[in-house]
Amino acid sequence: MIIVLNDIFEQNSILSNPVIAVVLLNYNGRKHLETFLPSVVSFTKDAEIIIADNGSTDHSFSFLQQHYPSLKIIQLENNSGFAGGYNKALEQVKADYYILLNTDVEVTANWINPVIALMEEDPLISACQPKILSYTNKENFEYAGACGGWIDKLGYPFSRGRVFETIENDIHQYDTIEDIFWASGAAMFVRAKVFHELGGFDESYFAHMEEIDLCWRMRLANYSVKVCPRSVVYHLGGGTLPIGSRKVFLNFRNNLNMLRKNLPASTLAWVLPIRILLDWAFALKNLFSGNAGTFFALIKAHIAILRKSPSTHNLSKKKLISLTGVYNGSILVQYFMKQNRTFSKIVKKAR
């Protein structure tokens, strides 16, 4: 379902007077705060800006006290990751809407109003994201979410504007408000009531995939998730957890855990074995290519999943393919075998 930008959002009207909190989770991100926080302060009107510090050791707190004394700071004792950090911080924030914003994001003029106006019009919209472009190449989409997240029937996430390592140039090909499967955690607008109703992020994830898991649970609870490209932000990306074995472990472990939690048992029975075989193929490819770190990280992820007790979260019998934002096929087949490298070429096969 596609909704074309209409007069309401062109005028950026907010239908009521909601309380909005922009919450930045910081962990040793002083350099990012120095670079990106000025744009947040300059272009954030009618919303409170809150910095939740996840146990930083790089003097982020003293920097904020000196240069931004008027901003509210929530000090968390330990680094409990994206999921745990936000859960703990948002327990202390009273608002109708949370805007979860990475510290390495540059925002633009009027980046909040179009999204809030959209969510105010439809109370079933639980989360929304803006168009996310690359900070280093502002004509391109950014890897983490691009213009709205999708997923395929095997649980592989991709985005409007980014499939695996192929990142598209933004030529306004996705400039429509549309239902998506997941909204990027880099710049995620969330209806606070729904966030708490569903228990927030799964803290066992630490980082990576927690926003997809939350959006999946929102979808199972009959809420919708959308993208509002009228709002634009620029994301540096990769600033919190650099590429390495730890990131590989979290990505694979959390993705499989997400499938165990949210797929009906009848679907999981055939999806999980296929995913494990595909993961092993990827692991062996890396081992034979000399990348032993990735191989062992993936094996560690599988062991962690096997040790985890069976999930009891998914009481819904909704099939994944019944939800919007889901490609009823394999993006592995489309991307690697059929050489369809862009979102539009892949998704048109399902329409």
N, C-alpha and C positions, 0 to 999 in steps of 0.2 A: 504494500500500500504506500503510495507516494502522495505527499501533501505539498503542493506548490506554495512558495512563500506568498502570503496574501497581505492585504492592506493593513490588517491588525499588526502584523509583525514588522511591516515596512515602517509603521509609525512608532514601533517599539513600545506600545502601550502596556502597562502592567495593570491588570484588572482589579487588584486590591492593593494592600500595603503590607506584603509579607516581610518577615524578618529574615535577613540573608546574612550568612556568615561565610566568608572566604577563609578557609583553613589550609595553611601550608605546613606540611610535616617536614621538619628539617632534621637531618642527621649529618653533622660535620659538613654542612653546605654553606659555610660563610662566604665562599667565593661566589656561589650562585646567588646568595642573598644580595651581595654587593652589586651584581650585574643585573638581576632580574626584578628585585623587589621595587625599585623605583617606578617601573611601568605599572606594577600592581597598585601601588599607592596613588599614582597619577590618574589611573583610569578606573578606579573602583569607587563609585559613588553610591550612597544609600545602602552600604553593606559594611559590616564590621570585618576587619582584617585581623586574623589571629594566627600567630606562629606557635605551632606545637613542636617543641624541641625534644627529640627522641634520644636524650642522653648524650648530646654532642660533647666532644672534647676539644673542639677547635676554636673556642672562644666566640662561638656564634652568639651566645647570650650577651656577652659584654658588648659586642658589635651592635646588637639590636638596642640595647639600653642606651648606647651613646648616640646612635644615628636615628633611631625610630622609637623614642621613649613613649610615644602615645599609643603604640600598638600593644595589644594584649598578648602576653606570652604564657603558654602553658608548658611548664617544665615537667617532663616525664623522667623518671629515674633511670630507666634502662632502654636500650634500643630493642624494641620488640617488633621491628619491621614495619612495613607499610600497614599490614592488617592490624596488628596489635596496637601500633602507635595511634592510628586513627580511631580505633575503637575506644581506647582510653581517653583520647583527647575529646572526642565528640560526646562522651558522657558528661563533659563539663561545659558544653556549648548549647545554649538554648536558642534555637532558630527554627524557622519553617523550612528553610532550604540550606543545605550545606553545599559549598562549592569546594571540592577537594582539588587543590592545585599544587602541582609539583613546584619545587623551588627553582627549577631550571626552565620555567615557562615565562615568555614575554607576552603580556596581554595587550590588547589594542583598545582604542576608544569604543565605547558602547558594546563591550563584550558580554555584559551580564544581562541587560534588559531583554534582548530578543529571546533568550533561552527561558528566562523567568516568565515572560509573557506567554510563551508556548505552554509551559507547565501549568501556569495559572488557568489557562483555558480548559485544560483537560486534567482532572484530578487523578486519572488512572496512569498518567505519565509519572513513573517513579524515578527515572534517571535520564539524563540527557548530556550530550557532549557537543562542544563547538567543532568547527573545522580545525584540525590540528596540522599546521604546516611546519616545515623544518626551519629552525632558527639559523642554521648555517647556510641553507639554500632555500630562500623564502618563496621560490616558485615551485617547490616540491612539497608533496605531502610528507608527514613525519611517520616513522615506523610505528610508534606506539598509538595506534587508534585511527590515524589518518582522518577519514571522513565518515567514521562509523564502523563498528565491529560486527562481523559475521562469524559463522562457524559452519563447518561441513558435518556430514552425518557421522563421521568418525571422531569428531571432537577437535579437529584442527582449526584454530582461529585464524582469521584473515580480516582484511579491512577494505572498505571502499577507498582505493588509492594505494593499497599495499598488499601484495601477496608474496609470502616468503621474503626473499631479498629484493624483489622488484618493487621499486617505489616510483609511482607515477608523478608526472608533472601536473600541477593544478591548472587546468585550462577551463575551470568552472563546469566540468562534466558531471560533478556530483553536487551541484548547488541546489539541492532540494531538501526540504524537511522530510525525513523518512523514518519509518520503523526500522530499527536495527536489533541485533541480538545482544550486543554488549557495548557499553560506553567506556572509553579509556579512563583509567585512573589518573592520567596526567592532568586532566582537566574535566572533572566529573561533577555535574550538578546532580544532587540527590535530594529527594523529598525526605526530610528528617524523620517524619512519622513512619514512613515505610522502612527506612534504614534500621530503626530501632525495633520495629515490629518483626523484622526478619532476623534480628540478632546481629546485625552489622556484618563485618567481614569475618571470615573463618580465620582465626588467629593462628591455627596450625600451618597456614600457608606461608607465613612470615612475609614473603614478597613474591610477586608474579602470579597471575591468573586469579587473584582474589577478587578483582572487580568483575571478571567474567563469571565466576562462581556466584557472586552476589546478584548480578543481572539475570543469571539463569534462574535463581530462586525467585527473583521478582517476576519473571515470566511465568513460572509455575504457579505463582500466587495471583495470576491474572492481571498483573500490571504490564505497562508497555515501557519500552526504552527507545529513545529517539536521538537523532542528530539534528542540530540546528546550524547549518553552515553560514547563516547570517552573522554569527559570532565567530571570530577568528582569533586564534592564538598561535604562538610560535614556540616550539618545544626543542630544546637542545638534545635531550635524550641520552640515556646511558650514564647519567651523572651520579646516580645513587649506588647501583650495584654493577660494576664493570663486567664485561664479558669474561667468562672463565668457568671453571668446573663447578663452582657454587651456583652460578646462574643456570647452568645446564641441569644440575640436580633439581633445583627448585622448579624449573619449567616442566620437566618431565614428570616429577613426582606430583606436582600440583595439578597438572593436566589430567593425569590418570585418576587422582583422587576426586577431581571435579566430575569425571564420568561416573565413578562409583556412587557419588552422592546424588546425582541429579537424573541419571538415566533410569527408566523403568527396568526392573530385573530382566524382563524378557528381551529387551534391547541390549542391555549390558552383557548378557550371556554370549552374544556373538561379536559385539563391538570390542570388548576387552581383549579376547584372544588375538584378534586381528591387530589391534594397537600394539600388543606386546611383541608380536612377530615383526611388525614394522619398526618398532623401537630397536629391537635386536639387530635388524638389518642395518639401521643407521649406526648403531654402536660398533658393529663389526667393520663397517666402511671406515669409520674414524680410526679404529685400531690399526687396520691395514694401511691407513694413510699416515700413520705415525702420531696420531692424536690420542694417546692413551688416556689423557686426562678426561676427555669427553666420554670415552668408553667406560671408564670406572665410575664416573659421575652418574651415568645412565643406569649402570648395574646397581649402584647404591640407591638410586631412586626407586627401582623395581623392588629391592629388598624392603625399603621403607613402606611401600604400598602393601607388600605381602604381610608385613608385621602388623599393619593397622587393622584393627577390628572392623568387621563389616559395618557399613554405614546404615543408619536408620533414618537419615534425614528425608529421603525422598518418599513421601507418602502419596505423591501424585502419580497417576498412570499416563500423564501426557507424554506423547511421543515427541522426540526432539524435532522431527521433520514437520510436525504440525505447527511449530512456532515460526513466526516471521524472522527473517534474518538468518535462516538456515539454508545452506545449499545441499540439496538432496543428491549428493554425489561425493566424489573424492577430489579435493583440490590437488592431491598428489598426482592423480592420473591426469587431470587437466593441465597442471603446471609442467610436470616432468615428461609425460608421455605424449600429450597432445600439443605441448608448447604454447598453451594459452596462458600468458603471463600477467594479464591484467584482470582486475575485478569485473569489468564490464564484459569481457570476452567469456569469462567463466560463468557468471551468473545468468547471462542471456540464454545459456543452455537449459536453465531451469524455468524459463518464462515463456 
